[in-house]
Amino acid sequence: MVYLKNFLELGISETFNHTLRENGITEATPIQEQAIPVIMSGKDIIGQAKTGTGKTLAFVLPILEKIDSESSDVQALIVAPTRELALQITTEIKKMLVQREDINVLAIYGGQDVAQQLRKLKGNTHIVVATPGRLLDHIRRETIDLSNLSTIVLDEADQMLYFGFLYDIEDILDETPGSKQTMLFSATMPKDIKKLAKRYMDEPQMIQVQSEEVTVDTIEQRVIETTDRAKPDALRFVMDRDQPFLAVIFCRTKLRVSKLYDNLKGLGYNCAELHGDIPQAKRERVMKSFREAKIQYLIATDVAARGLDVDGVTHVFNFDIPEDVESYIHRIGRTGRAGGSGLAITFVAAKDEKHLEEIEKTLGAPIQREIIEQPKIKRVDENGKPVPKPAPKKSGQNRQRDSREGSRSESRRDSRNSSRSDSRNSSRNSSRNENNRSFNKPSNKKGSTKQGQQRRGR
């Protein structure tokens, strides 16, 4: 497909074209080329595209073109499943507003000061980017007015379904005008998402764009065959060897993220963990530090890293191989962003071969294998503390010899104790007999009688 050289042919004004060029964006991606004209026409749209395809600008640019800055009403609403994605979208919008400071955007999500949100909502806010829970809270409190809303975007709809936000999304849509334009973007199209679209959208136009062409070609991929037990050693070996500028390490579960984090942190690696159990305020601090390169390694689950877009990520480590191809594409797409290069290394145990075969089949080529000699690395416990080397096991002969020596020693000890006991008993008995002989010795009757006679004589 031949990309357009600029966005003017798509209906985007020169003002925003200039800003795009200032940000190094001169060509439209497939999703932008297909979606922007449809959105500009006012039709509802379903875009099936993954992160890394440029879909954010595909809906942001048409929204900005249609904003009436003289009105103080909320005119566009963008709903995202996570705070990280909401902030990312807000950042993208602000980049485009360098020459349009008359348009205001506000991010609303949990963990913020509610009073501060209320003050900003009372001002001239034209675009709101929000997570479902906090947005619904404002709707129920009647602290946000959506009566003049003209556009709503549901971004990462499948992830909102995964997080259990389906009913919240339905409640939000019920509170918006029926005349609005609705856009839905999703990497996958589960049955419930299709039902949602059928109920709330007006003859939406479907646009499908695969992300493999956009992300995978610029990323070097490798596989290191190992075992679950040897994975931590192999990972640390590669980390020390490659010295990534920034790296994302993916684990399959929250528990494995935490265990690996404790392990690496205990050994002095500059790392942080990111998963669903981390409080939102802390997650925001972690992401800020990672973007500022204050954290070198981010250990995360798939869901927590959804929509993560950070410049400078040079490496992606799949500590656990993902269960499906889509997750693999999303993971490795955290590096090689904006046409840059990146390295993705997947650690594969024997039980992972089936998943690896499916990934390679979809990619259409085998992934390069890398063989490393397992290094001798100091063992640590789950808290990162060194584990003492266990004492070597004794052979059968040694155990028999130790047993014999132990028996002899015990026998000698018993003999000594017995001798000491006999000696003490003999001594005590001798003393008792001597005392008894002294106590029972017959008195000298003659002397006694004579002395008695003398006393009586006196």
Backbone torsions as a table, in degrees:
resi	resn	phi	psi	omega
1	MET	NA	134.5	179.1
2	VAL	-89.1	122.2	-180.0
3	TYR	-77.3	148.7	174.5
4	LEU	-72.3	147.4	-176.1
5	LYS	-76.8	-23.2	175.8
6	ASN	-153.5	178.5	-175.0
7	PHE	-95.9	0.2	-179.8
8	LEU	-61.0	-39.3	-179.7
9	GLU	-68.5	-15.6	178.0
10	LEU	-91.8	-3.6	178.5
11	GLY	98.9	9.0	179.9
12	ILE	-88.6	134.2	-174.0
13	SER	-68.5	162.1	-179.8
14	GLU	-63.1	-31.3	178.9
15	THR	-56.9	-49.9	-179.9
16	PHE	-76.0	-29.1	174.9
17	ASN	-61.2	-41.4	178.4
18	HIS	-62.0	-43.4	179.9
19	THR	-65.1	-39.2	177.5
20	LEU	-60.4	-45.0	179.3
21	ARG	-63.6	-38.0	177.9
22	GLU	-62.3	-27.0	178.8
23	ASN	-94.6	10.2	176.7
24	GLY	79.3	16.7	-179.2
25	ILE	-107.1	113.2	-177.4
26	THR	-123.2	-16.0	-178.4
27	GLU	-124.0	142.5	178.0
28	ALA	-81.7	143.2	174.5
29	THR	-84.6	168.2	-178.7
30	PRO	-55.5	-42.9	-179.1
31	ILE	-66.6	-36.6	178.3
32	GLN	-68.9	-43.0	-178.9
33	GLU	-62.4	-38.0	-177.7
34	GLN	-85.0	-37.5	-171.3
35	ALA	-83.8	-38.6	-173.1
36	ILE	-58.1	-46.9	178.8
37	PRO	-62.1	-37.6	179.0
38	VAL	-65.5	-45.2	-179.4
39	ILE	-65.1	-41.5	179.2
40	MET	-62.0	-26.4	179.0
41	SER	-79.2	-9.9	177.8
42	GLY	92.7	2.8	-178.6
43	LYS	-79.3	152.8	171.3
44	ASP	-70.1	150.0	-174.9
45	ILE	-143.3	141.8	171.1
46	ILE	-115.8	117.8	179.5
47	GLY	-110.5	113.4	177.1
48	GLN	-95.8	98.8	-177.3
49	ALA	-153.2	147.5	-179.1
50	LYS	-92.0	171.5	176.6
51	THR	-65.2	151.4	-179.2
52	GLY	91.9	2.6	-179.7
53	THR	-100.9	-4.8	-177.7
54	GLY	88.2	19.8	-176.1
55	LYS	-69.2	-26.9	-179.2
56	THR	-61.1	-48.8	177.6
57	LEU	-67.0	-24.6	-179.8
58	ALA	-61.1	-34.1	177.5
59	PHE	-102.5	-24.2	-178.8
60	VAL	-68.5	-45.5	-176.9
61	LEU	-60.9	-47.6	176.6
62	PRO	-62.9	-35.2	177.8
63	ILE	-62.2	-47.2	-178.8
64	LEU	-62.3	-35.8	179.7
65	GLU	-64.4	-29.3	-173.4
66	LYS	-97.4	-4.1	-178.0
67	ILE	-70.2	132.9	173.1
68	ASP	-96.8	101.4	-174.2
69	SER	-70.5	-16.6	179.5
70	GLU	-77.9	-16.2	177.3
71	SER	-91.4	146.3	179.2
72	SER	-96.1	3.4	-177.0
73	ASP	-75.8	152.8	168.9
74	VAL	-74.0	115.1	-174.1
75	GLN	-106.0	-22.9	-179.7
76	ALA	-135.7	137.4	-179.7
77	LEU	-127.8	125.2	178.1
78	ILE	-117.5	121.8	-177.0
79	VAL	-108.8	127.6	-178.3
80	ALA	-127.2	150.7	-174.6
81	PRO	-72.3	-27.1	-175.9
82	THR	-129.6	158.5	177.1
83	ARG	-62.4	-38.9	-179.0
84	GLU	-60.7	-44.9	-179.7
85	LEU	-68.6	-38.4	177.9
86	ALA	-60.6	-42.6	179.1
87	LEU	-68.8	-36.2	178.3
88	GLN	-63.4	-45.0	178.9
89	ILE	-63.1	-43.4	178.8
90	THR	-59.8	-41.0	178.1
91	THR	-62.9	-41.8	178.9
92	GLU	-62.7	-40.0	179.3
93	ILE	-64.5	-45.5	-178.6
94	LYS	-62.6	-32.9	176.6
95	LYS	-61.5	-34.1	-178.0
96	MET	-81.3	-8.4	-174.3
97	LEU	-101.4	18.8	-179.4
98	VAL	-58.5	-39.7	-179.9
99	GLN	-103.0	7.7	178.3
100	ARG	-132.6	64.5	-178.6
101	GLU	-71.9	-4.0	178.3
102	ASP	-81.5	-7.3	177.4
103	ILE	-102.3	130.2	-176.7
104	ASN	-113.5	138.7	178.3
105	VAL	-125.6	144.3	-178.5
106	LEU	-135.3	130.8	174.7
107	ALA	-95.2	131.5	-179.8
108	ILE	-124.5	123.3	179.9
109	TYR	-158.1	166.6	-179.0
110	GLY	-66.5	150.7	179.6
111	GLY	95.0	-12.0	177.4
112	GLN	-83.5	163.1	173.5
113	ASP	-71.4	116.4	-176.5
114	VAL	-62.0	-39.9	-178.9
115	ALA	-61.0	-39.1	178.9
116	GLN	-66.5	-39.6	177.2
117	GLN	-61.9	-41.1	-178.9
118	LEU	-63.7	-41.9	179.8
119	ARG	-61.0	-42.6	-179.0
120	LYS	-70.7	-34.2	179.4
121	LEU	-67.8	-27.3	178.8
122	LYS	-76.6	-15.0	179.0
123	GLY	-86.4	-163.0	-179.8
124	ASN	-86.5	88.4	177.2
125	THR	-108.4	117.5	-176.5
126	HIS	-94.9	-32.2	-177.9
127	ILE	-129.0	129.9	176.6
128	VAL	-116.2	128.5	173.9
129	VAL	-112.6	120.6	-169.7
130	ALA	-142.8	155.8	168.8
131	THR	-88.6	153.1	-171.8
132	PRO	-59.1	-44.9	-174.7
133	GLY	-62.2	-51.4	-178.4
134	ARG	-68.2	-36.1	178.0
135	LEU	-62.8	-45.3	179.6
136	LEU	-64.0	-34.1	176.8
137	ASP	-61.9	-43.3	177.7
138	HIS	-66.8	-37.8	179.0
139	ILE	-63.1	-44.4	-178.8
140	ARG	-69.7	-30.9	176.9
141	ARG	-80.6	-9.3	-176.6
142	GLU	60.8	37.2	178.1
143	THR	-100.7	2.2	173.4
144	ILE	-134.0	135.6	-177.6
145	ASP	-107.6	113.8	-179.6
146	LEU	-109.7	16.1	-175.2
147	SER	-65.9	-25.8	-179.7
148	ASN	-108.9	22.4	-179.9
149	LEU	-67.3	133.2	179.9
150	SER	-110.0	-20.3	-176.8
151	THR	-143.9	137.2	172.2
152	ILE	-132.0	137.8	178.7
153	VAL	-121.3	129.0	172.7
154	LEU	-106.6	103.2	-177.0
155	ASP	-97.5	143.3	-177.2
156	GLU	53.1	52.8	-175.4
157	ALA	-61.1	-37.0	179.6
158	ASP	-65.7	-32.5	177.1
159	GLN	-71.7	-34.8	175.7
160	MET	-64.7	-35.9	175.0
161	LEU	-65.0	-42.4	-179.7
162	TYR	-61.4	-39.2	-179.3
163	PHE	-78.3	-3.8	179.1
164	GLY	84.6	25.1	-177.2
165	PHE	-94.3	9.4	-174.2
166	LEU	-57.3	-49.1	-178.4
167	TYR	-67.0	-34.8	176.6
168	ASP	-63.3	-41.4	179.0
169	ILE	-63.3	-41.4	178.3
170	GLU	-62.7	-42.2	178.6
171	ASP	-63.8	-39.0	179.0
172	ILE	-65.3	-46.5	-179.6
173	LEU	-62.6	-34.2	178.5
174	ASP	-65.5	-22.5	-177.9
175	GLU	-94.3	4.3	-178.6
176	THR	-107.0	156.2	-178.7
177	PRO	-62.8	144.3	179.4
178	GLY	-68.5	-18.8	-176.8
179	SER	-85.9	-1.9	-175.7
180	LYS	-68.6	160.8	171.3
181	GLN	-91.6	131.4	-176.1
182	THR	-115.4	129.7	176.4
183	MET	-121.8	136.7	179.9
184	LEU	-129.6	125.5	178.3
185	PHE	-121.7	133.7	-176.3
186	SER	-154.7	142.2	178.0
187	ALA	-73.3	-34.1	177.8
188	THR	-127.4	166.4	-178.5
189	MET	-125.4	75.8	176.1
190	PRO	-62.7	164.3	-177.0
191	LYS	-58.8	-41.6	-178.3
192	ASP	-66.4	-31.9	177.4
193	ILE	-68.7	-40.0	177.6
194	LYS	-62.8	-40.5	177.8
195	LYS	-64.2	-41.2	179.1
196	LEU	-61.0	-44.9	-180.0
197	ALA	-63.9	-41.1	-179.0
198	LYS	-64.7	-34.8	-176.9
199	ARG	-79.1	-38.5	-169.4
200	TYR	-110.7	-4.1	-176.3
201	MET	-114.7	149.7	-175.8
202	ASP	-104.4	99.0	179.1
203	GLU	44.2	60.7	-176.5
204	PRO	-67.7	147.3	175.4
205	GLN	-91.5	130.5	-176.4
206	MET	-92.7	130.2	176.2
207	ILE	-128.2	125.7	-179.6
208	GLN	-119.8	129.9	178.2
209	VAL	-135.3	127.1	176.6
210	GLN	-84.0	145.3	-176.0
211	SER	-95.6	-11.6	-176.3
212	GLU	-57.1	-41.1	-177.9
213	GLU	-64.8	-27.6	-174.6
214	VAL	-85.6	-37.9	-169.5
215	THR	-107.1	-42.8	-168.0
216	VAL	-70.7	-35.0	-174.5
217	ASP	-61.4	-26.2	-177.0
218	THR	-95.9	5.9	-174.7
219	ILE	-117.2	126.1	173.9
220	GLU	-79.1	128.6	-176.2
221	GLN	-116.3	138.5	177.5
222	ARG	-138.6	156.6	175.6
223	VAL	-124.3	132.0	174.0
224	ILE	-114.6	116.9	-179.5
225	GLU	-83.6	129.3	-176.0
226	THR	-153.5	-161.1	174.5
227	THR	-125.2	162.7	178.7
228	ASP	-57.7	-39.3	-177.1
229	ARG	-68.5	-34.1	-176.8
230	ALA	-90.7	-5.2	-177.0
231	LYS	-56.6	-49.0	-179.1
232	PRO	-56.8	-41.8	178.4
233	ASP	-63.8	-44.4	-179.1
234	ALA	-64.3	-41.1	178.8
235	LEU	-62.0	-48.4	-178.6
236	ARG	-63.8	-35.8	177.6
237	PHE	-60.7	-46.5	-178.7
238	VAL	-68.8	-39.0	177.8
239	MET	-60.2	-45.4	-179.5
240	ASP	-68.2	-35.1	-178.6
241	ARG	-73.0	-46.3	-173.4
242	ASP	-85.6	-27.7	-178.2
243	GLN	49.1	65.0	-178.8
244	PRO	-61.0	150.3	173.2
245	PHE	-70.9	-53.9	171.4
246	LEU	-137.3	141.9	-179.2
247	ALA	-142.8	146.0	173.7
248	VAL	-111.9	129.3	179.2
249	ILE	-111.8	119.4	-176.1
250	PHE	-100.5	131.8	171.7
251	CYS	-120.2	158.0	-173.5
252	ARG	-78.5	-30.5	-176.8
253	THR	-129.6	161.9	177.6
254	LYS	-62.2	-39.4	-179.3
255	LEU	-62.7	-42.9	180.0
256	ARG	-69.1	-33.0	174.3
257	VAL	-60.2	-48.8	-176.8
258	SER	-64.6	-41.4	-179.5
259	LYS	-65.4	-43.4	179.4
260	LEU	-67.1	-37.4	177.4
261	TYR	-61.1	-46.9	179.1
262	ASP	-60.2	-39.9	-179.8
263	ASN	-63.3	-52.1	-177.0
264	LEU	-69.9	-39.4	179.4
265	LYS	-62.4	-40.1	179.9
266	GLY	-65.1	-23.4	178.5
267	LEU	-94.0	3.7	173.7
268	GLY	94.3	8.9	177.8
269	TYR	-74.7	143.1	180.0
270	ASN	-82.6	90.5	-172.1
271	CYS	-139.2	166.1	176.1
272	ALA	-147.1	158.4	179.3
273	GLU	-110.1	150.9	-178.8
274	LEU	-143.8	113.0	175.8
275	HIS	-157.1	178.7	-171.8
276	GLY	-63.3	-22.3	-179.0
277	ASP	-86.8	-6.0	177.8
278	ILE	-78.4	128.6	178.9
279	PRO	-56.3	147.3	-174.7
280	GLN	-58.5	-40.5	-179.6
281	ALA	-61.7	-40.3	178.9
282	LYS	-69.9	-38.1	178.4
283	ARG	-60.3	-40.1	179.3
284	GLU	-64.3	-41.0	179.4
285	ARG	-66.1	-39.8	178.9
286	VAL	-62.3	-46.4	-178.8
287	MET	-65.1	-37.7	178.2
288	LYS	-63.5	-44.2	-179.9
289	SER	-66.4	-36.7	179.8
290	PHE	-68.3	-42.2	178.6
291	ARG	-63.1	-33.1	179.9
292	GLU	-87.3	7.5	178.6
293	ALA	62.4	24.4	174.4
294	LYS	-83.0	-18.3	173.4
295	ILE	-117.4	130.4	-176.0
296	GLN	-88.8	-38.6	-176.2
297	TYR	-121.3	125.0	176.6
298	LEU	-110.3	118.0	-178.9
299	ILE	-101.2	121.0	-167.9
300	ALA	-145.6	160.6	169.0
301	THR	-89.3	167.3	179.5
302	ASP	-60.6	-45.8	-175.6
303	VAL	-66.1	-42.5	-178.4
304	ALA	-64.4	-31.6	-177.3
305	ALA	-93.3	6.1	179.9
306	ARG	-60.8	125.4	178.8
307	GLY	81.1	3.4	179.5
308	LEU	-64.8	123.2	-177.9
309	ASP	-136.3	96.5	-175.8
310	VAL	-125.7	125.8	176.8
311	ASP	-67.6	143.4	174.5
312	GLY	94.5	2.5	177.5
313	VAL	-74.7	111.1	-176.8
314	THR	-93.8	-23.8	-175.8
315	HIS	-135.4	145.1	167.8
316	VAL	-125.5	126.2	177.7
317	PHE	-111.0	119.1	172.6
318	ASN	-89.7	88.5	178.2
319	PHE	-61.3	-40.4	170.8
320	ASP	-115.3	132.8	178.9
321	ILE	-68.2	138.0	179.6
322	PRO	-68.6	159.3	-175.5
323	GLU	-82.1	-16.5	-179.3
324	ASP	-141.2	163.8	-175.6
325	VAL	-67.0	-38.4	-178.5
326	GLU	-60.8	-41.4	178.3
327	SER	-65.9	-35.9	177.8
328	TYR	-63.3	-46.2	179.4
329	ILE	-61.1	-41.8	179.9
330	HIS	-64.7	-43.7	-178.5
331	ARG	-60.1	-54.9	-174.5
332	ILE	-69.6	-18.2	176.6
333	GLY	-72.2	-4.2	175.4
334	ARG	-72.7	-17.9	173.5
335	THR	-112.9	171.3	-178.3
336	GLY	66.2	31.9	-177.4
337	ARG	-76.4	152.5	175.5
338	ALA	52.0	39.7	176.5
339	GLY	83.1	-0.9	179.0
340	GLY	-77.2	173.0	179.3
341	SER	-97.9	161.2	179.3
342	GLY	-161.5	169.0	-179.9
343	LEU	-126.3	128.6	177.9
344	ALA	-120.2	121.9	-179.0
345	ILE	-118.4	128.1	-179.1
346	THR	-113.7	126.7	178.0
347	PHE	-92.3	120.4	-171.1
348	VAL	-120.5	125.0	172.2
349	ALA	-95.9	171.6	-176.4
350	ALA	-57.8	-37.0	-178.2
351	LYS	-71.2	-11.5	-177.0
352	ASP	-93.5	-2.8	-173.3
353	GLU	-58.8	-36.9	-179.0
354	LYS	-62.2	-46.0	178.7
355	HIS	-63.8	-38.6	-179.8
356	LEU	-64.3	-40.8	179.0
357	GLU	-61.4	-40.2	179.7
358	GLU	-65.2	-40.2	178.8
359	ILE	-63.9	-47.4	-178.7
360	GLU	-65.1	-34.7	178.5
361	LYS	-64.4	-42.1	179.0
362	THR	-67.9	-40.0	179.9
363	LEU	-71.8	-21.0	177.9
364	GLY	82.6	12.4	-179.7
365	ALA	-162.6	149.8	176.3
366	PRO	-70.3	149.2	177.7
367	ILE	-88.5	137.4	-177.3
368	GLN	-58.6	130.0	176.0
369	ARG	-87.0	141.1	175.5
370	GLU	-123.1	128.5	-179.5
371	ILE	-103.9	127.1	176.1
372	ILE	-124.7	144.5	174.5
373	GLU	-78.5	124.6	-176.8
374	GLN	-60.4	119.4	-177.5
375	PRO	-76.9	157.6	173.6
376	LYS	-88.4	102.2	-176.5
377	ILE	-114.8	139.1	-179.2
378	LYS	-56.9	127.3	-179.0
379	ARG	-75.3	141.7	177.8
380	VAL	-132.7	157.8	177.0
381	ASP	-85.3	-172.6	-175.2
382	GLU	-66.1	-15.6	177.0
383	ASN	-97.8	6.3	178.1
384	GLY	83.8	7.5	-179.1
385	LYS	-89.3	141.6	-178.8
386	PRO	-58.2	140.1	178.6
387	VAL	-97.3	125.1	179.6
388	PRO	-59.6	144.2	178.2
389	LYS	-69.5	128.7	-177.9
390	PRO	-68.0	150.1	178.6
391	ALA	-67.1	140.6	-178.5
392	PRO	-64.2	143.7	178.9
393	LYS	-73.6	143.1	-178.2
394	LYS	-88.4	146.3	178.6
395	SER	-75.1	172.3	-179.3
396	GLY	-62.9	-40.8	179.9
397	GLN	-64.1	-41.7	179.5
398	ASN	-63.4	-40.7	179.8
399	ARG	-64.7	-38.7	179.1
400	GLN	-66.4	-43.0	-179.8
401	ARG	-62.9	-43.7	178.5
402	ASP	-62.0	-36.1	-178.9
403	SER	-66.8	-43.5	178.6
404	ARG	-63.8	-45.6	-180.0
405	GLU	-62.6	-38.4	178.8
406	GLY	-64.0	-39.9	-179.5
407	SER	-65.8	-44.3	178.7
408	ARG	-61.7	-44.8	179.6
409	SER	-60.9	-42.3	-179.6
410	GLU	-65.6	-38.0	180.0
411	SER	-65.8	-45.4	178.2
412	ARG	-60.6	-41.5	-179.7
413	ARG	-63.5	-44.0	178.9
414	ASP	-63.1	-38.7	-179.7
415	SER	-64.5	-45.6	179.0
416	ARG	-61.8	-44.2	-179.6
417	ASN	-62.4	-38.7	-179.3
418	SER	-66.3	-42.6	179.7
419	SER	-62.5	-44.8	179.3
420	ARG	-61.9	-40.5	-178.2
421	SER	-65.9	-43.8	179.4
422	ASP	-62.8	-40.9	-179.2
423	SER	-62.9	-44.5	179.9
424	ARG	-64.8	-41.6	-179.4
425	ASN	-64.3	-40.6	179.7
426	SER	-64.0	-41.3	-179.1
427	SER	-64.9	-43.9	-179.4
428	ARG	-65.0	-41.1	-179.3
429	ASN	-64.2	-40.2	179.7
430	SER	-63.2	-42.0	-179.3
431	SER	-65.0	-41.6	179.4
432	ARG	-63.5	-42.1	-179.1
433	ASN	-63.7	-39.1	-179.6
434	GLU	-65.0	-41.9	179.2
435	ASN	-65.1	-39.1	-179.7
436	ASN	-65.8	-39.8	179.9
437	ARG	-64.8	-38.4	180.0
438	SER	-68.4	-40.2	-177.2
439	PHE	-70.7	-37.2	-174.1
440	ASN	-96.2	4.9	-177.9
441	LYS	-62.8	128.6	-176.5
442	PRO	-63.7	141.2	-177.0
443	SER	-76.1	158.5	177.6
444	ASN	-82.9	98.8	-170.9
445	LYS	-68.0	-32.1	-178.8
446	LYS	-66.1	-49.3	-179.0
447	GLY	-61.7	-36.7	-177.2
448	SER	-68.4	-39.8	-176.8
449	THR	-69.0	-42.2	-178.5
450	LYS	-63.2	-44.0	-179.3
451	GLN	-64.8	-37.2	179.8
452	GLY	-67.0	-38.1	178.9
453	GLN	-65.3	-40.3	-179.4
454	GLN	-62.5	-44.0	-178.1
455	ARG	-63.8	-38.3	-178.8
456	ARG	-69.7	-32.4	-178.6
457	GLY	-65.7	-36.9	179.5
458	ARG	-68.2	NA	NA
